Amino acid sequence: MDSIQLKQLLSKMTRDEKIGQMVQLAGEFYKKEDSENTGPMHEMNMTPEKMATIGSVLGVSGADTLITIQKEHLAKSRLGIPLLFMADVIHGYRTIFPVPLGMASTWDPDLIEESATIAAKEAAVSGLHVTFSPMVDLVRDARWGRVMESTGEDPYLNQLYARAFVRGYQGKDLAMDKLRVAACIKHFAGYGAPIAGREYNTVELSKRTLKEMYLPAYQAGIEEGSKLVMTSFNSLDGVPATANKPLMRDVLRKELGFEGVLISDWASVGEMIPHGIAENLKEAGGLAITAGVDIEMMTGAYLNHLNELIDEGEIGEELINEAVWRILTLKNDLGLFESPYRGANSAAEKTTVFSQEHRAKARGIAEESIVLLKNKDQTLPLNIHQKVALIVPEGQAKDVLGAWSWKGQQSESVSLYEGLLQHISKEAIVLKTIDCSIKETPKDWLTDLNDVDVIIAAFGESSYMSGEGASRSNIKLPSEQIQLIKNLRTLNKPIILTLVNGRPLDLTDSVDEVASIIETWFPGTEAGSAVANVLYGKKNPSGKLTMSFPKAVGQVPLYYNQDNTGRPLTAFNQEDKYLSRYLDVDNSPLFPFGYGLSYTRFDYSPMQISVTKSAKSQDDEVKLALTIKNSGELAGAEVVQLYSRDKVGKVVRPIKELKRFKKIFLEPGESMDVAFSLKKEDFKYIHQDLTVSVESGEFDLMVGSNSEDVEIKTVYLNFD
């Protein structure tokens, strides 16, 4: 449709039809076997007449199923307005990639885009139109379970990944490319900063911190063209986001320029009542529509009360019209009026979903996401002549997909045992499982392990222990796993701790007990194949952390780009008590942001810095150059990282900020020249009055393999 036809359609709609477009129902409403709905569904007060006006459905998939639902809906819809089908396709549809925190560890936005392209293709042929992804929330507190769905603690990296996800999902033209889906940036805003890391908790952020650290990733996703934004559950500045008019209409719409559809998270409109800012659903619905929420997910406030609010003069009908216009525009952008079944194709679904091609890509990305945290005495890589013991928690051998793998099947995933069998025979593996209810290690276990050469302890979290609703005050390994590592240590065999988890962990109880540690996150469908390839050196690990690992949970929230204080702890005042420090642990992380080892060695030459005037202005431009050499015996990839520090600003500045990075691949003995360029724009920051600028002065420039292991040089830059 062109815009004139779309406006004509809007003008033909009754108020009830408009309101129906603003309502999203769960798939249960469309299951014929469900004759009764309970709980929230019952409260929706649904009738056949209202069902005919509904605008979107979530949480149902399958080409034949969605074609049937759409066909039946169009037969009942007076104006033939098609449904939107939405779902949580977070890190893959059926072919599951590593959790986003794991994919972020690749430091490769192109791989992120590829994963999103594949996820979109599988979702689209299965009938879906919208994915509730990417989650671009900046995160600093590993206690929060949902860090697994984020890409980490750095605003610059998060911007790059937000853009990559949106490009992958949406492509260049949604109407023409039926194998893409619309992206939904979430959760707006500040959801990743709950007090005490507790899910759904209050968020306290200054406007300057929100703008400088948290908003950039949303801005990037919006600039890349994300069609939807989802509101967050938390309150910000004392008001739940879904009712926060200044946040949604001033910041999101005006400041960030978002013109697409704003959708609530599940039942967040109704949650205004326990939040204590609305007495009932009617009042909550009025607050949400006034704030600018276009689609309400699963509480019935819009469906049952918007008419009443308009009749009573509490809200104007123009609020309904603007919301419905955006919804119709989204449907038009997807080409649904001309092609209501869009990419849904049951024949293509059978060949596309979970294809060998997609699984191979998932395996490759999982390999790139793995981070080598420790490798004492070059225990890794293993050789095929070693006999290994593999120890896994009972029932978790295939629990490698993570908590947000909606259509992924654990039974289809590759376990680590199956991955090892791709390299060695069954006779070379002693497989043991942990009964997590037993604290004592069975003595016959230790006897059985006497003749092995190396022990692989595949420990970490179950999928239940991270993700939404999975905040933890204790982020250590489970106690029985810690104790078992200590017991295994008595055998004097090298122990390789192979972590499966969705958050940074406190590993202080185990780090000195083991020879090697590899962080695999929840690696996805091809977990075992990817991890085994790294263990046996078929793939040299190159992943780097995008969240810091603490030495104690008392350090969190912990992040590399912290502000300096008036009493900083330095290398020269370690004995002074009256500093910004702890008495029982030092300030530094166990493993810092950007950290990750390799089976080879990369040598950095001293960096060379030159400062020249920009071609378009008198502002200084700084260029850095250095040479990286692979001095080891294996080919490998290195992520060269550039940080800066503004030494004197109008507000306190972070001690370092990631500005650029380059991921390079080198053969043994090969060298490569790496160059970076920074201009005035790269040094600008948010002032107390929320203006953006930068002053001339001294800046520290830092280059290295992680945020702590860097060479530092100071330059004076003129930005007058």
Secondary structure as UniProt FT lines:
FT   HELIX           3..12
FT   HELIX           15..21
FT   STRAND          23..26
FT   HELIX           27..30
FT   TURN            32..33
FT   HELIX           40..43
FT   HELIX           48..51
FT   TURN            52..53
FT   STRAND          56..58
FT   HELIX           63..76
FT   TURN            78..79
FT   STRAND          84..87
FT   HELIX           100..104
FT   TURN            105..106
FT   HELIX           109..125
FT   TURN            126..127
FT   STRAND          130..131
FT   TURN            142..143
FT   HELIX           145..149
FT   HELIX           155..170
FT   TURN            174..176
FT   TURN            178..179
FT   STRAND          182..188
FT   TURN            189..192
FT   HELIX           195..197
FT   TURN            199..200
FT   HELIX           207..209
FT   HELIX           210..214
FT   HELIX           215..223
FT   TURN            224..225
FT   STRAND          228..231
FT   STRAND          235..236
FT   TURN            237..238
FT   STRAND          239..240
FT   HELIX           241..243
FT   HELIX           246..255
FT   STRAND          261..263
FT   TURN            266..271
FT   HELIX           272..275
FT   HELIX           281..291
FT   STRAND          295..297
FT   HELIX           301..311
FT   TURN            312..313
FT   HELIX           317..333
FT   TURN            334..338
FT   TURN            340..343
FT   HELIX           346..352
FT   TURN            353..354
FT   HELIX           356..369
FT   STRAND          371..375
FT   HELIX           376..378
FT   TURN            384..385
FT   STRAND          388..393
FT   TURN            394..395
FT   TURN            397..398
FT   TURN            403..404
FT   HELIX           410..412
FT   HELIX           416..420
FT   TURN            421..423
FT   HELIX           426..428
FT   STRAND          429..434
FT   TURN            436..437
FT   HELIX           443..448
FT   TURN            449..451
FT   STRAND          454..460
FT   HELIX           463..465
FT   TURN            468..469
FT   HELIX           479..489
FT   TURN            490..492
FT   STRAND          495..500
FT   TURN            508..513
FT   STRAND          516..519
FT   TURN            525..526
FT   HELIX           527..535
FT   TURN            536..537
FT   HELIX           553..555
FT   TURN            560..561
FT   TURN            571..572
FT   TURN            574..575
FT   TURN            593..594
FT   STRAND          602..604
FT   STRAND          608..613
FT   TURN            615..616
FT   STRAND          620..630
FT   STRAND          636..646
FT   STRAND          657..666
FT   TURN            668..669
FT   STRAND          671..678
FT   HELIX           680..683
FT   STRAND          685..686
FT   TURN            688..689
FT   STRAND          692..693
FT   STRAND          697..704
FT   STRAND          710..717
//
